[in-house]
Amino acid sequence: MADLLRKPIAKTGKVHDITPQSANWGYVGFGLYHLKPGETVSEATGDREIILVLVEGKAEIAVDGHNFGELGDRMSVFERKSPHSVYAPNDSTWTATATTECTLAICSAPGKGNYPARVIRDVALVERGKGANTRYIHPIAMEESDIADSLLVTEVFTPQGNWSSYPPHRHDEDKFPDMTYLEETYYHRLNPRQGFGFQRVFTEDGTLDETMAVADGDVVLVPRGHHPCGAPYGYEMYYLNVMAGPIRKWRFQNHPDHDWIFQRDSK
């Protein structure tokens, strides 16, 4: 069985610490802190660029001594308010001091030093899909945002009973412009917290086919293949996506058996 479902390793402090080495791939890293008011964390970026996402709560964030002040505009991620994030380039050091209880995500990928540290906010909420495939997106740092060397980062809210990352699609071949190779992590949250969701990661040839029940706070790794999610009735699903690969482009192909859904809904 593939080791794709990662449970939190603690309840406080650094609860996720996924590196390219621990994921057995080459680009994406994902970390997550649960901080109490007054707690401070600091990390050097090394050869990697970072996007810090204030998933919940508020914190003062600085990069290389430049203090961006108190950031954060939602105490629950399910308020669907625009997230506050900070970009930190490679060869820098970031520091965060929680001013409330705080959930801070660290999204990372190889950096090239082309972009300065900056705050990212005022991200529009975009509706995508139709019917039970409707979901809502905060494109924090997608391709249209010229703010990073490698990172692609987005938030997705999936209403109860709906599907997301659907129809099933993949981005696991480096053959731009038809498709790009992008590794991906999904950090899942459920509302109410005791809920669950499902995510399937599978290839068309069947060499990888894992279906996972995800709980609040779990992370799913997507090294290749298709990767749809489902939210049962009664439970809203959130996930934070981190993607990276050889080039910062998001090009995917739908599963041939299910592409008819996309074609129908596009008319």
ChimeraX attribute file (.defattr): number of C-alpha atoms within 10 A of each C-alpha:
attribute: neighborCount
match mode: 1-to-1
recipient: residues
	/A:1	6
	/A:2	9
	/A:3	10
	/A:4	17
	/A:5	17
	/A:6	18
	/A:7	15
	/A:8	15
	/A:9	11
	/A:10	11
	/A:11	11
	/A:12	13
	/A:13	16
	/A:14	18
	/A:15	17
	/A:16	23
	/A:17	15
	/A:18	21
	/A:19	17
	/A:20	15
	/A:21	11
	/A:22	9
	/A:23	20
	/A:24	11
	/A:25	12
	/A:26	17
	/A:27	22
	/A:28	28
	/A:29	26
	/A:30	24
	/A:31	18
	/A:32	24
	/A:33	21
	/A:34	20
	/A:35	25
	/A:36	17
	/A:37	14
	/A:38	13
	/A:39	16
	/A:40	16
	/A:41	14
	/A:42	13
	/A:43	11
	/A:44	18
	/A:45	19
	/A:46	14
	/A:47	16
	/A:48	24
	/A:49	27
	/A:50	30
	/A:51	27
	/A:52	22
	/A:53	25
	/A:54	25
	/A:55	24
	/A:56	23
	/A:57	24
	/A:58	25
	/A:59	27
	/A:60	17
	/A:61	24
	/A:62	21
	/A:63	22
	/A:64	14
	/A:65	11
	/A:66	12
	/A:67	13
	/A:68	15
	/A:69	11
	/A:70	15
	/A:71	22
	/A:72	23
	/A:73	18
	/A:74	19
	/A:75	17
	/A:76	14
	/A:77	22
	/A:78	17
	/A:79	10
	/A:80	16
	/A:81	17
	/A:82	20
	/A:83	23
	/A:84	22
	/A:85	25
	/A:86	22
	/A:87	25
	/A:88	28
	/A:89	30
	/A:90	24
	/A:91	15
	/A:92	20
	/A:93	17
	/A:94	23
	/A:95	18
	/A:96	24
	/A:97	21
	/A:98	23
	/A:99	19
	/A:100	17
	/A:101	17
	/A:102	24
	/A:103	25
	/A:104	24
	/A:105	23
	/A:106	22
	/A:107	26
	/A:108	32
	/A:109	28
	/A:110	24
	/A:111	21
	/A:112	15
	/A:113	16
	/A:114	10
	/A:115	16
	/A:116	13
	/A:117	22
	/A:118	17
	/A:119	14
	/A:120	18
	/A:121	15
	/A:122	12
	/A:123	16
	/A:124	14
	/A:125	17
	/A:126	11
	/A:127	13
	/A:128	13
	/A:129	17
	/A:130	12
	/A:131	10
	/A:132	14
	/A:133	19
	/A:134	16
	/A:135	23
	/A:136	19
	/A:137	20
	/A:138	22
	/A:139	21
	/A:140	25
	/A:141	21
	/A:142	19
	/A:143	16
	/A:144	9
	/A:145	10
	/A:146	10
	/A:147	18
	/A:148	26
	/A:149	20
	/A:150	24
	/A:151	29
	/A:152	29
	/A:153	22
	/A:154	17
	/A:155	24
	/A:156	24
	/A:157	24
	/A:158	24
	/A:159	23
	/A:160	19
	/A:161	16
	/A:162	22
	/A:163	24
	/A:164	25
	/A:165	18
	/A:166	22
	/A:167	22
	/A:168	23
	/A:169	21
	/A:170	26
	/A:171	25
	/A:172	22
	/A:173	17
	/A:174	15
	/A:175	11
	/A:176	13
	/A:177	10
	/A:178	12
	/A:179	17
	/A:180	23
	/A:181	24
	/A:182	29
	/A:183	24
	/A:184	24
	/A:185	24
	/A:186	26
	/A:187	23
	/A:188	20
	/A:189	26
	/A:190	25
	/A:191	18
	/A:192	13
	/A:193	13
	/A:194	10
	/A:195	18
	/A:196	22
	/A:197	24
	/A:198	16
	/A:199	22
	/A:200	19
	/A:201	23
	/A:202	21
	/A:203	17
	/A:204	13
	/A:205	8
	/A:206	9
	/A:207	9
	/A:208	16
	/A:209	16
	/A:210	17
	/A:211	15
	/A:212	15
	/A:213	13
	/A:214	24
	/A:215	18
	/A:216	21
	/A:217	19
	/A:218	18
	/A:219	25
	/A:220	23
	/A:221	21
	/A:222	23
	/A:223	23
	/A:224	18
	/A:225	23
	/A:226	26
	/A:227	27
	/A:228	18
	/A:229	24
	/A:230	25
	/A:231	23
	/A:232	16
	/A:233	12
	/A:234	13
	/A:235	21
	/A:236	23
	/A:237	32
	/A:238	27
	/A:239	25
	/A:240	22
	/A:241	21
	/A:242	27
	/A:243	26
	/A:244	26
	/A:245	24
	/A:246	14
	/A:247	14
	/A:248	19
	/A:249	21
	/A:250	19
	/A:251	19
	/A:252	19
	/A:253	17
	/A:254	17
	/A:255	17
	/A:256	11
	/A:257	10
	/A:258	13
	/A:259	15
	/A:260	13
	/A:261	14
	/A:262	15
	/A:263	9
	/A:264	8
	/A:265	11
	/A:266	9
	/A:267	5
